[in-house]
Amino acid sequence: ATCAPLPAPSIDCTAVEVICVDDDAGPTQEVATIQEAAAQVGPGSVVVVHEGTYAGFQVDTSGTEVTPVVFFASGDVVIDTPAATGDGIRLQNVSHVRVEGFSIVAPPERCLAARGATPETPMVGLVIADNRCISAGVEGFYLSEVSASLVQGNAISGSGASGDIRSHGIYLANAWSDGTTIACNVIRDAGPAESNGIHMNGDLSVGGDGIISGVVVDANVIFGNNQNGLNLDGVQSAIFRNNLVYGNGRNALR
């Protein structure tokens, strides 16, 4: 199984909706840091990050279903210094935001964290695609109350570099993380003792019904993780298909 590529956003720096980021920041509408661009976005904004090495960033502004906010790496874009939260990229209670094509290396916390929502009002419409996550301190991606979203084509390796016992590759957390698709990712070598490739936990104590439902987990390759390939708690009415899961410490799917 393969995943269809996403439609390419506009990368024309002269377009009114486009903010270009370049570590040489020269022409009009270019800024030097991704965080500076993130502070300027609104629905329909496209942040195009040109090749280079950058600090991480936090997104606090949502798009809409028709006019999402897009952060797009054009060329080899490496984030090797964390945002203020310790994460490479932090999505703070936002919806309809797309993050595509970044390489995040050795953040002390997560390569990408989506946090701050509730089971009653989850984040929706996130697209996290074609990113590379290497040696996150804890989880590779931590996605809490993230509903009706897409996590596709990412490569996540070596989660748990800090030694934290539960440092999963992808952690879809808490009730109402419903209807999200996790597809065509490669997730490997989550090192600490209780670290899974993909972990889902409905967690009744956080609120909501304690259930994650309607997720689709398709065409992922999951191997070399210290505990399970897929570890599911409070998950129902979900689809798992076409995944290649091998060489993990315990079960393929628990």
Secondary structure, 3 states (H helix, E strand, C coil): CCCCCCCCCCCCCCCCCEEEECCCCCCCCEECCHHHHHCCCCCCCEEEEEEEEEECEEECCCCCCCCCEEEEEEEEEEEEECCCCCCCEEEECCCCEEEEEEEEECCCCCCEEEECCCCCCCEECCEEECCEEECCCCCCEEEECEECCEEECCEEECCCCCCCCCCCCEEEECCCCCCCEEECCEEECCCCCCCCCEEEECCHHHCCCCCEECCEEECCEEECCCCCCEEEECEECCEEECCEEECCCCCCEC
